[in-house]
Each structure stands twice: as structure tokens, then as C-alpha cells.
Amino acid sequence: RRSLEGGRHHIRQTEFTEDVFETEFLKVMKNVHATIERNEMRQVERDRRDATKLEWEQVAMVLDRFLLVVFVVATTTVTFVILYQRQL
């Protein structure tokens, strides 16, 4: 009789250990899933910021070239106006 009770105790102990393992495993899996989700959200945000940065860099390049042309035209115009006034 004692061996039967010992066997039942061992079965209950094994079931308890399996339940604890399953519970802990599920916790770990939830943490892994949450970490992956956060990582994906960070990547999406980083991609959005990179796209915005690229757009602003393109705007800055176009504006820079436009202002260079304005500067060259204005400088050339003022130079010719000053030289023309001197000849009069």
C-alpha cells in the first residue's frame, strides 16, 4: 500500500512539474512575442523617420541649388550694372 501512495505522489509531482513548466514556457513565449512586436514597431518608426529625413534632404538640396542660381544671377547682374555705370 505504501508503494501505491508513493506512486500516486510521484504522478501528482510530475503533473505539477509539467504544469509549472508549461506555465513558465507560456510566460517566456509571451515575453518573446512582446519583444518581437516592439522590435517591429521600432523598425517601422525608424523606416518612417528615415523616409522623412530623405525627403527633407532632397528639399534642402533643391533649395540650395536654387539659392546658388539666385546668388550667381544677382552677383552677375550687380557686377554688370556697376561696370556699366562706370563707363557712362
N, CA, C and O atoms as a CHARMM CRD file, in Angstrom:
* protein
*
  352
    1    1 ARG  N      0.81500  -1.19100   0.00000 PROA 1      0.00000
    2    1 ARG  CA     0.00000   0.00000   0.00000 PROA 1      0.00000
    3    1 ARG  C      0.86500   1.26400   0.00000 PROA 1      0.00000
    4    1 ARG  O      0.53700   2.26300  -0.64000 PROA 1      0.00000
    5    2 ARG  N      1.92100   1.19300   0.69900 PROA 2      0.00000
    6    2 ARG  CA     2.80000   2.34800   0.75700 PROA 2      0.00000
    7    2 ARG  C      3.37500   2.67900  -0.61800 PROA 2      0.00000
    8    2 ARG  O      3.51700   3.85100  -0.96700 PROA 2      0.00000
    9    3 SER  N      3.70200   1.66300  -1.39000 PROA 3      0.00000
   10    3 SER  CA     4.26200   1.89500  -2.71900 PROA 3      0.00000
   11    3 SER  C      3.20500   2.51200  -3.64200 PROA 3      0.00000
   12    3 SER  O      3.56200   3.31900  -4.50000 PROA 3      0.00000
   13    4 LEU  N      1.93500   2.17100  -3.50300 PROA 4      0.00000
   14    4 LEU  CA     0.88300   2.79700  -4.30800 PROA 4      0.00000
   15    4 LEU  C      0.77000   4.27900  -4.00700 PROA 4      0.00000
   16    4 LEU  O      0.67900   5.10400  -4.91600 PROA 4      0.00000
   17    5 GLU  N      0.77600   4.60600  -2.73900 PROA 5      0.00000
   18    5 GLU  CA     0.69300   6.01900  -2.36900 PROA 5      0.00000
   19    5 GLU  C      1.91000   6.77600  -2.86400 PROA 5      0.00000
   20    5 GLU  O      1.79400   7.91700  -3.31100 PROA 5      0.00000
   21    6 GLY  N      3.06000   6.15800  -2.79000 PROA 6      0.00000
   22    6 GLY  CA     4.28300   6.78000  -3.30400 PROA 6      0.00000
   23    6 GLY  C      4.19300   7.00300  -4.80000 PROA 6      0.00000
   24    6 GLY  O      4.64100   8.03100  -5.30700 PROA 6      0.00000
   25    7 GLY  N      3.61400   6.04000  -5.51100 PROA 7      0.00000
   26    7 GLY  CA     3.44500   6.16400  -6.95600 PROA 7      0.00000
   27    7 GLY  C      2.50000   7.29100  -7.30500 PROA 7      0.00000
   28    7 GLY  O      2.75500   8.05800  -8.23300 PROA 7      0.00000
   29    8 ARG  N      1.40400   7.39400  -6.56200 PROA 8      0.00000
   30    8 ARG  CA     0.44800   8.48800  -6.80800 PROA 8      0.00000
   31    8 ARG  C      1.08800   9.84100  -6.52000 PROA 8      0.00000
   32    8 ARG  O      0.88000  10.81600  -7.24100 PROA 8      0.00000
   33    9 HSD  N      1.85500   9.87000  -5.46700 PROA 9      0.00000
   34    9 HSD  CA     2.55700  11.12100  -5.12300 PROA 9      0.00000
   35    9 HSD  C      3.51000  11.50200  -6.25400 PROA 9      0.00000
   36    9 HSD  O      3.62400  12.67500  -6.60900 PROA 9      0.00000
   37   10 HSD  N      4.18800  10.51000  -6.81500 PROA 10     0.00000
   38   10 HSD  CA     5.12300  10.76900  -7.91700 PROA 10     0.00000
   39   10 HSD  C      4.37100  11.27200  -9.15000 PROA 10     0.00000
   40   10 HSD  O      4.84400  12.17600  -9.84000 PROA 10     0.00000
   41   11 ILE  N      3.20300  10.69000  -9.42900 PROA 11     0.00000
   42   11 ILE  CA     2.39800  11.12600 -10.57600 PROA 11     0.00000
   43   11 ILE  C      1.92700  12.55700 -10.36000 PROA 11     0.00000
   44   11 ILE  O      2.01100  13.38500 -11.26700 PROA 11     0.00000
   45   12 ARG  N      1.43700  12.84500  -9.17400 PROA 12     0.00000
   46   12 ARG  CA     0.99400  14.22400  -8.88100 PROA 12     0.00000
   47   12 ARG  C      2.16000  15.19500  -8.98300 PROA 12     0.00000
   48   12 ARG  O      2.01200  16.30000  -9.50400 PROA 12     0.00000
   49   13 GLN  N      3.31600  14.78300  -8.48700 PROA 13     0.00000
   50   13 GLN  CA     4.51800  15.62700  -8.55100 PROA 13     0.00000
   51   13 GLN  C      4.88100  15.89200 -10.01000 PROA 13     0.00000
   52   13 GLN  O      5.21900  17.02000 -10.36700 PROA 13     0.00000
   53   14 THR  N      4.81300  14.87100 -10.84900 PROA 14     0.00000
   54   14 THR  CA     5.13600  15.01000 -12.27200 PROA 14     0.00000
   55   14 THR  C      4.14100  15.93300 -12.95300 PROA 14     0.00000
   56   14 THR  O      4.54200  16.79500 -13.73400 PROA 14     0.00000
   57   15 GLU  N      2.84300  15.77100 -12.67400 PROA 15     0.00000
   58   15 GLU  CA     1.82300  16.64300 -13.25600 PROA 15     0.00000
   59   15 GLU  C      2.04600  18.08100 -12.82000 PROA 15     0.00000
   60   15 GLU  O      1.92600  19.00100 -13.62800 PROA 15     0.00000
   61   16 PHE  N      2.37000  18.28000 -11.55000 PROA 16     0.00000
   62   16 PHE  CA     2.62900  19.63000 -11.03600 PROA 16     0.00000
   63   16 PHE  C      3.83800  20.23000 -11.74500 PROA 16     0.00000
   64   16 PHE  O      3.81400  21.39700 -12.13700 PROA 16     0.00000
   65   17 THR  N      4.89000  19.43700 -11.91100 PROA 17     0.00000
   66   17 THR  CA     6.09100  19.92500 -12.57800 PROA 17     0.00000
   67   17 THR  C      5.79100  20.27800 -14.02700 PROA 17     0.00000
   68   17 THR  O      6.27000  21.29700 -14.52700 PROA 17     0.00000
   69   18 GLU  N      4.99800  19.44100 -14.71500 PROA 18     0.00000
   70   18 GLU  CA     4.63200  19.72900 -16.09700 PROA 18     0.00000
   71   18 GLU  C      3.79300  20.99400 -16.18700 PROA 18     0.00000
   72   18 GLU  O      3.98400  21.79100 -17.10600 PROA 18     0.00000
   73   19 ASP  N      2.86800  21.19800 -15.25300 PROA 19     0.00000
   74   19 ASP  CA     2.03900  22.40300 -15.24100 PROA 19     0.00000
   75   19 ASP  C      2.89900  23.64300 -15.02100 PROA 19     0.00000
   76   19 ASP  O      2.70700  24.66200 -15.68400 PROA 19     0.00000
   77   20 VAL  N      3.84300  23.55600 -14.09400 PROA 20     0.00000
   78   20 VAL  CA     4.73900  24.69300 -13.83000 PROA 20     0.00000
   79   20 VAL  C      5.57700  24.97900 -15.06500 PROA 20     0.00000
   80   20 VAL  O      5.75100  26.13400 -15.45300 PROA 20     0.00000
   81   21 PHE  N      6.09800  23.91800 -15.68100 PROA 21     0.00000
   82   21 PHE  CA     6.89700  24.09000 -16.88600 PROA 21     0.00000
   83   21 PHE  C      6.07600  24.74800 -17.98800 PROA 21     0.00000
   84   21 PHE  O      6.54400  25.67700 -18.64600 PROA 21     0.00000
   85   22 GLU  N      4.85700  24.26800 -18.18600 PROA 22     0.00000
   86   22 GLU  CA     4.00400  24.82600 -19.23200 PROA 22     0.00000
   87   22 GLU  C      3.68800  26.28900 -18.96100 PROA 22     0.00000
   88   22 GLU  O      3.71800  27.11400 -19.87300 PROA 22     0.00000
   89   23 THR  N      3.38700  26.60800 -17.71800 PROA 23     0.00000
   90   23 THR  CA     3.09100  27.99300 -17.34100 PROA 23     0.00000
   91   23 THR  C      4.29600  28.89100 -17.59000 PROA 23     0.00000
   92   23 THR  O      4.16600  29.96800 -18.17100 PROA 23     0.00000
   93   24 GLU  N      5.46700  28.44500 -17.14700 PROA 24     0.00000
   94   24 GLU  CA     6.68000  29.23800 -17.35100 PROA 24     0.00000
   95   24 GLU  C      7.01200  29.36500 -18.83300 PROA 24     0.00000
   96   24 GLU  O      7.43700  30.42600 -19.29200 PROA 24     0.00000
   97   25 PHE  N      6.81700  28.27600 -19.58300 PROA 25     0.00000
   98   25 PHE  CA     7.07400  28.29900 -21.01800 PROA 25     0.00000
   99   25 PHE  C      6.16000  29.30900 -21.70400 PROA 25     0.00000
  100   25 PHE  O      6.60600  30.06600 -22.56600 PROA 25     0.00000
  101   26 LEU  N      4.89300  29.32400 -21.32800 PROA 26     0.00000
  102   26 LEU  CA     3.94900  30.28100 -21.91400 PROA 26     0.00000
  103   26 LEU  C      4.32700  31.71300 -21.56500 PROA 26     0.00000
  104   26 LEU  O      4.19000  32.60500 -22.40200 PROA 26     0.00000
  105   27 LYS  N      4.79700  31.94900 -20.35400 PROA 27     0.00000
  106   27 LYS  CA     5.25000  33.29200 -19.96200 PROA 27     0.00000
  107   27 LYS  C      6.41900  33.73000 -20.83600 PROA 27     0.00000
  108   27 LYS  O      6.46300  34.85800 -21.32700 PROA 27     0.00000
  109   28 VAL  N      7.35800  32.81600 -21.01600 PROA 28     0.00000
  110   28 VAL  CA     8.52600  33.13000 -21.84200 PROA 28     0.00000
  111   28 VAL  C      8.09900  33.40800 -23.27800 PROA 28     0.00000
  112   28 VAL  O      8.58800  34.35100 -23.90100 PROA 28     0.00000
  113   29 MET  N      7.20700  32.61000 -23.79600 PROA 29     0.00000
  114   29 MET  CA     6.73300  32.81600 -25.16900 PROA 29     0.00000
  115   29 MET  C      6.00700  34.15300 -25.31800 PROA 29     0.00000
  116   29 MET  O      6.16000  34.83000 -26.33400 PROA 29     0.00000
  117   30 LYS  N      5.22300  34.53500 -24.31800 PROA 30     0.00000
  118   30 LYS  CA     4.55300  35.83800 -24.35900 PROA 30     0.00000
  119   30 LYS  C      5.57700  36.95700 -24.35100 PROA 30     0.00000
  120   30 LYS  O      5.42700  37.94300 -25.07400 PROA 30     0.00000
  121   31 ASN  N      6.62100  36.81400 -23.53500 PROA 31     0.00000
  122   31 ASN  CA     7.67800  37.82900 -23.49400 PROA 31     0.00000
  123   31 ASN  C      8.41100  37.91700 -24.82500 PROA 31     0.00000
  124   31 ASN  O      8.71700  39.01200 -25.29900 PROA 31     0.00000
  125   32 VAL  N      8.69200  36.77400 -25.42600 PROA 32     0.00000
  126   32 VAL  CA     9.35900  36.76100 -26.73100 PROA 32     0.00000
  127   32 VAL  C      8.47100  37.43700 -27.77100 PROA 32     0.00000
  128   32 VAL  O      8.94100  38.24600 -28.57000 PROA 32     0.00000
  129   33 HSD  N      7.18900  37.09900 -27.75200 PROA 33     0.00000
  130   33 HSD  CA     6.25100  37.70600 -28.70400 PROA 33     0.00000
  131   33 HSD  C      6.17900  39.22500 -28.51000 PROA 33     0.00000
  132   33 HSD  O      6.20500  39.98100 -29.48200 PROA 33     0.00000
  133   34 ALA  N      6.08900  39.66000 -27.27200 PROA 34     0.00000
  134   34 ALA  CA     6.03100  41.10000 -26.99300 PROA 34     0.00000
  135   34 ALA  C      7.30400  41.79400 -27.46000 PROA 34     0.00000
  136   34 ALA  O      7.24800  42.89600 -28.00500 PROA 34     0.00000
  137   35 THR  N      8.44700  41.15500 -27.25100 PROA 35     0.00000
  138   35 THR  CA     9.72400  41.74300 -27.67800 PROA 35     0.00000
  139   35 THR  C      9.78500  41.85200 -29.19500 PROA 35     0.00000
  140   35 THR  O     10.25500  42.85900 -29.72500 PROA 35     0.00000
  141   36 ILE  N      9.32100  40.84000 -29.88700 PROA 36     0.00000
  142   36 ILE  CA     9.30700  40.88100 -31.35300 PROA 36     0.00000
  143   36 ILE  C      8.36900  41.98300 -31.84500 PROA 36     0.00000
  144   36 ILE  O      8.70000  42.71300 -32.77900 PROA 36     0.00000
  145   37 GLU  N      7.21200  42.09900 -31.22200 PROA 37     0.00000
  146   37 GLU  CA     6.26400  43.15600 -31.60400 PROA 37     0.00000
  147   37 GLU  C      6.87700  44.54000 -31.41500 PROA 37     0.00000
  148   37 GLU  O      6.77200  45.39800 -32.29200 PROA 37     0.00000
  149   38 ARG  N      7.52000  44.75400 -30.25900 PROA 38     0.00000
  150   38 ARG  CA     8.16700  46.05300 -30.00700 PROA 38     0.00000
  151   38 ARG  C      9.26100  46.32500 -31.03400 PROA 38     0.00000
  152   38 ARG  O      9.41100  47.45000 -31.51100 PROA 38     0.00000
  153   39 ASN  N     10.00900  45.30200 -31.36600 PROA 39     0.00000
  154   39 ASN  CA    11.08300  45.45500 -32.34200 PROA 39     0.00000
  155   39 ASN  C     10.53000  45.82700 -33.71300 PROA 39     0.00000
  156   39 ASN  O     11.08900  46.68200 -34.40000 PROA 39     0.00000
  157   40 GLU  N      9.43300  45.18800 -34.10900 PROA 40     0.00000
  158   40 GLU  CA     8.80800  45.50600 -35.39400 PROA 40     0.00000
  159   40 GLU  C      8.28300  46.93500 -35.40000 PROA 40     0.00000
  160   40 GLU  O      8.40800  47.64200 -36.40000 PROA 40     0.00000
  161   41 MET  N      7.69500  47.36100 -34.28500 PROA 41     0.00000
  162   41 MET  CA     7.17600  48.73500 -34.21200 PROA 41     0.00000
  163   41 MET  C      8.32200  49.73700 -34.29700 PROA 41     0.00000
  164   41 MET  O      8.21000  50.76500 -34.96300 PROA 41     0.00000
  165   42 ARG  N      9.42300  49.43000 -33.61800 PROA 42     0.00000
  166   42 ARG  CA    10.59700  50.31900 -33.69500 PROA 42     0.00000
  167   42 ARG  C     11.12300  50.40000 -35.11900 PROA 42     0.00000
  168   42 ARG  O     11.50100  51.47500 -35.58400 PROA 42     0.00000
  169   43 GLN  N     11.14700  49.26900 -35.80900 PROA 43     0.00000
  170   43 GLN  CA    11.65300  49.24900 -37.17900 PROA 43     0.00000
  171   43 GLN  C     10.75400  50.07300 -38.10200 PROA 43     0.00000
  172   43 GLN  O     11.24700  50.81400 -38.95200 PROA 43     0.00000
  173   44 VAL  N      9.44200  49.94400 -37.93500 PROA 44     0.00000
  174   44 VAL  CA     8.50400  50.73600 -38.74000 PROA 44     0.00000
  175   44 VAL  C      8.71600  52.22500 -38.46600 PROA 44     0.00000
  176   44 VAL  O      8.73600  53.03000 -39.39800 PROA 44     0.00000
  177   45 GLU  N      8.87100  52.58900 -37.20800 PROA 45     0.00000
  178   45 GLU  CA     9.09700  54.00100 -36.84200 PROA 45     0.00000
  179   45 GLU  C     10.42700  54.48900 -37.42000 PROA 45     0.00000
  180   45 GLU  O     10.51200  55.60800 -37.92600 PROA 45     0.00000
  181   46 ARG  N     11.45700  53.65800 -37.34600 PROA 46     0.00000
  182   46 ARG  CA    12.76500  54.04000 -37.89200 PROA 46     0.00000
  183   46 ARG  C     12.67600  54.22500 -39.40500 PROA 46     0.00000
  184   46 ARG  O     13.25700  55.16500 -39.94700 PROA 46     0.00000
  185   47 ASP  N     11.95800  53.34400 -40.08700 PROA 47     0.00000
  186   47 ASP  CA    11.78900  53.46900 -41.53900 PROA 47     0.00000
  187   47 ASP  C     11.05500  54.75900 -41.88700 PROA 47     0.00000
  188   47 ASP  O     11.40700  55.44400 -42.84700 PROA 47     0.00000
  189   48 ARG  N     10.02900  55.08300 -41.09600 PROA 48     0.00000
  190   48 ARG  CA     9.27500  56.32300 -41.34500 PROA 48     0.00000
  191   48 ARG  C     10.16900  57.54200 -41.16800 PROA 48     0.00000
  192   48 ARG  O     10.14000  58.46700 -41.98000 PROA 48     0.00000
  193   49 ARG  N     10.97100  57.53500 -40.08900 PROA 49     0.00000
  194   49 ARG  CA    11.88600  58.65800 -39.84800 PROA 49     0.00000
  195   49 ARG  C     12.93800  58.76700 -40.94700 PROA 49     0.00000
  196   49 ARG  O     13.28500  59.86900 -41.37300 PROA 49     0.00000
  197   50 ASP  N     13.44400  57.62100 -41.40400 PROA 50     0.00000
  198   50 ASP  CA    14.44200  57.64100 -42.47600 PROA 50     0.00000
  199   50 ASP  C     13.85400  58.20900 -43.76400 PROA 50     0.00000
  200   50 ASP  O     14.51400  58.97500 -44.46700 PROA 50     0.00000
  201   51 ALA  N     12.61700  57.83500 -44.07100 PROA 51     0.00000
  202   51 ALA  CA    11.95400  58.35600 -45.27200 PROA 51     0.00000
  203   51 ALA  C     11.74900  59.86400 -45.16700 PROA 51     0.00000
  204   51 ALA  O     11.96500  60.59400 -46.13400 PROA 51     0.00000
  205   52 THR  N     11.33400  60.32300 -43.99800 PROA 52     0.00000
  206   52 THR  CA    11.14000  61.76100 -43.78100 PROA 52     0.00000
  207   52 THR  C     12.46600  62.50200 -43.89700 PROA 52     0.00000
  208   52 THR  O     12.53600  63.57800 -44.49000 PROA 52     0.00000
  209   53 LYS  N     13.51100  61.92100 -43.32700 PROA 53     0.00000
  210   53 LYS  CA    14.84600  62.53700 -43.40100 PROA 53     0.00000
  211   53 LYS  C     15.29900  62.64800 -44.84700 PROA 53     0.00000
  212   53 LYS  O     15.83200  63.68300 -45.24800 PROA 53     0.00000
  213   54 LEU  N     15.09700  61.59900 -45.63700 PROA 54     0.00000
  214   54 LEU  CA    15.48500  61.61700 -47.04700 PROA 54     0.00000
  215   54 LEU  C     14.72000  62.69200 -47.81800 PROA 54     0.00000
  216   54 LEU  O     15.29800  63.39300 -48.64800 PROA 54     0.00000
  217   55 GLU  N     13.42400  62.82000 -47.54400 PROA 55     0.00000
  218   55 GLU  CA    12.62500  63.85600 -48.21000 PROA 55     0.00000
  219   55 GLU  C     13.15300  65.24600 -47.89200 PROA 55     0.00000
  220   55 GLU  O     13.27400  66.08100 -48.78800 PROA 55     0.00000
  221   56 TRP  N     13.47000  65.50400 -46.62500 PROA 56     0.00000
  222   56 TRP  CA    13.98300  66.81700 -46.24900 PROA 56     0.00000
  223   56 TRP  C     15.36600  67.07400 -46.84600 PROA 56     0.00000
  224   56 TRP  O     15.69100  68.20800 -47.19900 PROA 56     0.00000
  225   57 GLU  N     16.17600  66.02800 -46.95800 PROA 57     0.00000
  226   57 GLU  CA    17.48200  66.19600 -47.60100 PROA 57     0.00000
  227   57 GLU  C     17.30800  66.59200 -49.06800 PROA 57     0.00000
  228   57 GLU  O     18.05500  67.42600 -49.58000 PROA 57     0.00000
  229   58 GLN  N     16.32900  65.99700 -49.74100 PROA 58     0.00000
  230   58 GLN  CA    16.07100  66.34400 -51.13700 PROA 58     0.00000
  231   58 GLN  C     15.55600  67.78500 -51.25900 PROA 58     0.00000
  232   58 GLN  O     15.95300  68.51600 -52.16600 PROA 58     0.00000
  233   59 VAL  N     14.67900  68.18100 -50.34800 PROA 59     0.00000
  234   59 VAL  CA    14.18300  69.56700 -50.34800 PROA 59     0.00000
  235   59 VAL  C     15.33700  70.52800 -50.12800 PROA 59     0.00000
  236   59 VAL  O     15.42400  71.55400 -50.80200 PROA 59     0.00000
  237   60 ALA  N     16.22700  70.20800 -49.19100 PROA 60     0.00000
  238   60 ALA  CA    17.36900  71.07900 -48.90200 PROA 60     0.00000
  239   60 ALA  C     18.29300  71.18800 -50.10500 PROA 60     0.00000
  240   60 ALA  O     18.81200  72.26700 -50.39000 PROA 60     0.00000
  241   61 MET  N     18.50500  70.07600 -50.82000 PROA 61     0.00000
  242   61 MET  CA    19.38200  70.09900 -51.98900 PROA 61     0.00000
  243   61 MET  C     18.79000  70.97800 -53.09800 PROA 61     0.00000
  244   61 MET  O     19.50800  71.76300 -53.71700 PROA 61     0.00000
  245   62 VAL  N     17.49300  70.84500 -53.34600 PROA 62     0.00000
  246   62 VAL  CA    16.84300  71.66800 -54.37300 PROA 62     0.00000
  247   62 VAL  C     16.89600  73.13900 -53.98100 PROA 62     0.00000
  248   62 VAL  O     17.21400  73.99300 -54.80900 PROA 62     0.00000
  249   63 LEU  N     16.58800  73.43400 -52.73200 PROA 63     0.00000
  250   63 LEU  CA    16.62300  74.82600 -52.26500 PROA 63     0.00000
  251   63 LEU  C     18.04100  75.38300 -52.33600 PROA 63     0.00000
  252   63 LEU  O     18.22800  76.54600 -52.69400 PROA 63     0.00000
  253   64 ASP  N     19.03400  74.57600 -52.00400 PROA 64     0.00000
  254   64 ASP  CA    20.42200  75.00900 -52.06000 PROA 64     0.00000
  255   64 ASP  C     20.81700  75.37300 -53.49100 PROA 64     0.00000
  256   64 ASP  O     21.45400  76.40200 -53.71600 PROA 64     0.00000
  257   65 ARG  N     20.44700  74.54700 -54.44100 PROA 65     0.00000
  258   65 ARG  CA    20.78300  74.83700 -55.83700 PROA 65     0.00000
  259   65 ARG  C     20.03500  76.07400 -56.35000 PROA 65     0.00000
  260   65 ARG  O     20.59100  76.88900 -57.08500 PROA 65     0.00000
  261   66 PHE  N     18.78100  76.19300 -55.95300 PROA 66     0.00000
  262   66 PHE  CA    18.00300  77.37000 -56.35800 PROA 66     0.00000
  263   66 PHE  C     18.64600  78.65000 -55.82900 PROA 66     0.00000
  264   66 PHE  O     18.80100  79.62800 -56.56000 PROA 66     0.00000
  265   67 LEU  N     19.01500  78.63000 -54.55700 PROA 67     0.00000
  266   67 LEU  CA    19.63800  79.82400 -53.97300 PROA 67     0.00000
  267   67 LEU  C     21.00300  80.10000 -54.58600 PROA 67     0.00000
  268   67 LEU  O     21.39800  81.26100 -54.69000 PROA 67     0.00000
  269   68 LEU  N     21.73300  79.07100 -54.99300 PROA 68     0.00000
  270   68 LEU  CA    23.01000  79.27500 -55.68100 PROA 68     0.00000
  271   68 LEU  C     22.79200  79.99400 -57.00700 PROA 68     0.00000
  272   68 LEU  O     23.52600  80.91900 -57.35300 PROA 68     0.00000
  273   69 VAL  N     21.77100  79.55700 -57.74700 PROA 69     0.00000
  274   69 VAL  CA    21.46300  80.20600 -59.02800 PROA 69     0.00000
  275   69 VAL  C     21.05900  81.65500 -58.78800 PROA 69     0.00000
  276   69 VAL  O     21.50900  82.54000 -59.51500 PROA 69     0.00000
  277   70 VAL  N     20.22300  81.91900 -57.79000 PROA 70     0.00000
  278   70 VAL  CA    19.81200  83.28800 -57.47100 PROA 70     0.00000
  279   70 VAL  C     21.03900  84.13200 -57.12500 PROA 70     0.00000
  280   70 VAL  O     21.15500  85.27100 -57.57700 PROA 70     0.00000
  281   71 PHE  N     21.94500  83.58600 -56.33300 PROA 71     0.00000
  282   71 PHE  CA    23.15700  84.31600 -55.94100 PROA 71     0.00000
  283   71 PHE  C     24.02500  84.64100 -57.16100 PROA 71     0.00000
  284   71 PHE  O     24.49700  85.76800 -57.31300 PROA 71     0.00000
  285   72 VAL  N     24.22800  83.64700 -58.02600 PROA 72     0.00000
  286   72 VAL  CA    25.07800  83.87000 -59.20200 PROA 72     0.00000
  287   72 VAL  C     24.44100  84.90900 -60.12000 PROA 72     0.00000
  288   72 VAL  O     25.13100  85.80300 -60.61100 PROA 72     0.00000
  289   73 VAL  N     23.12900  84.80400 -60.35800 PROA 73     0.00000
  290   73 VAL  CA    22.44600  85.76600 -61.21700 PROA 73     0.00000
  291   73 VAL  C     22.49600  87.16400 -60.59200 PROA 73     0.00000
  292   73 VAL  O     22.78700  88.13800 -61.28600 PROA 73     0.00000
  293   74 ALA  N     22.22000  87.26900 -59.31100 PROA 74     0.00000
  294   74 ALA  CA    22.23800  88.58300 -58.64800 PROA 74     0.00000
  295   74 ALA  C     23.64300  89.17600 -58.66100 PROA 74     0.00000
  296   74 ALA  O     23.80000  90.36400 -58.94500 PROA 74     0.00000
  297   75 THR  N     24.65300  88.39200 -58.36600 PROA 75     0.00000
  298   75 THR  CA    26.02800  88.88600 -58.34800 PROA 75     0.00000
  299   75 THR  C     26.46000  89.32700 -59.74200 PROA 75     0.00000
  300   75 THR  O     27.08500  90.37600 -59.89800 PROA 75     0.00000
  301   76 THR  N     26.13100  88.53200 -60.74700 PROA 76     0.00000
  302   76 THR  CA    26.48800  88.88900 -62.12400 PROA 76     0.00000
  303   76 THR  C     25.76600  90.15900 -62.55000 PROA 76     0.00000
  304   76 THR  O     26.36900  91.04200 -63.15900 PROA 76     0.00000
  305   77 THR  N     24.47800  90.25500 -62.23200 PROA 77     0.00000
  306   77 THR  CA    23.69900  91.44100 -62.59500 PROA 77     0.00000
  307   77 THR  C     24.26300  92.68400 -61.93200 PROA 77     0.00000
  308   77 THR  O     24.45400  93.70400 -62.59500 PROA 77     0.00000
  309   78 VAL  N     24.53000  92.61900 -60.64600 PROA 78     0.00000
  310   78 VAL  CA    25.06500  93.78700 -59.92100 PROA 78     0.00000
  311   78 VAL  C     26.43900  94.15100 -60.46900 PROA 78     0.00000
  312   78 VAL  O     26.75000  95.33600 -60.59400 PROA 78     0.00000
  313   79 THR  N     27.25900  93.17400 -60.79500 PROA 79     0.00000
  314   79 THR  CA    28.59900  93.44600 -61.34500 PROA 79     0.00000
  315   79 THR  C     28.48400  94.18300 -62.67300 PROA 79     0.00000
  316   79 THR  O     29.18000  95.17400 -62.89100 PROA 79     0.00000
  317   80 PHE  N     27.61000  93.70900 -63.57000 PROA 80     0.00000
  318   80 PHE  CA    27.44700  94.38000 -64.85500 PROA 80     0.00000
  319   80 PHE  C     26.84500  95.78000 -64.69600 PROA 80     0.00000
  320   80 PHE  O     27.21300  96.69700 -65.43100 PROA 80     0.00000
  321   81 VAL  N     25.92000  95.95000 -63.73800 PROA 81     0.00000
  322   81 VAL  CA    25.32600  97.27600 -63.51000 PROA 81     0.00000
  323   81 VAL  C     26.40400  98.23700 -63.02900 PROA 81     0.00000
  324   81 VAL  O     26.46000  99.37300 -63.49800 PROA 81     0.00000
  325   82 ILE  N     27.25300  97.81700 -62.11600 PROA 82     0.00000
  326   82 ILE  CA    28.31600  98.68900 -61.59000 PROA 82     0.00000
  327   82 ILE  C     29.29900  99.00100 -62.69700 PROA 82     0.00000
  328   82 ILE  O     29.69400 100.15800 -62.83400 PROA 82     0.00000
  329   83 LEU  N     29.71300  98.03600 -63.49000 PROA 83     0.00000
  330   83 LEU  CA    30.67000  98.29900 -64.58600 PROA 83     0.00000
  331   83 LEU  C     30.04500  99.17400 -65.65600 PROA 83     0.00000
  332   83 LEU  O     30.73500 100.03200 -66.20700 PROA 83     0.00000
  333   84 TYR  N     28.77400  98.99800 -65.97600 PROA 84     0.00000
  334   84 TYR  CA    28.10600  99.81800 -66.99000 PROA 84     0.00000
  335   84 TYR  C     27.98400 101.26200 -66.54600 PROA 84     0.00000
  336   84 TYR  O     28.16000 102.17600 -67.35100 PROA 84     0.00000
  337   85 GLN  N     27.67600 101.48400 -65.24100 PROA 85     0.00000
  338   85 GLN  CA    27.56000 102.85300 -64.72400 PROA 85     0.00000
  339   85 GLN  C     28.91000 103.55600 -64.78500 PROA 85     0.00000
  340   85 GLN  O     28.93800 104.77100 -64.98200 PROA 85     0.00000
  341   86 ARG  N     29.99600 102.87500 -64.63100 PROA 86     0.00000
  342   86 ARG  CA    31.32600 103.46400 -64.65600 PROA 86     0.00000
  343   86 ARG  C     31.67000 103.93700 -66.04000 PROA 86     0.00000
  344   86 ARG  O     32.35200 104.95000 -66.18900 PROA 86     0.00000
  345   87 GLN  N     31.22100 103.23700 -67.05600 PROA 87     0.00000
  346   87 GLN  CA    31.53600 103.61500 -68.43300 PROA 87     0.00000
  347   87 GLN  C     30.76000 104.81800 -68.87900 PROA 87     0.00000
  348   87 GLN  O     31.16800 105.49800 -69.82100 PROA 87     0.00000
  349   88 LEU  N     29.65900 105.10300 -68.23800 PROA 88     0.00000
  350   88 LEU  CA    28.87400 106.28300 -68.62000 PROA 88     0.00000
  351   88 LEU  C     29.56600 107.47200 -68.10000 PROA 88     0.00000
  352   88 LEU  O     29.09700 108.59400 -68.29400 PROA 88     0.00000
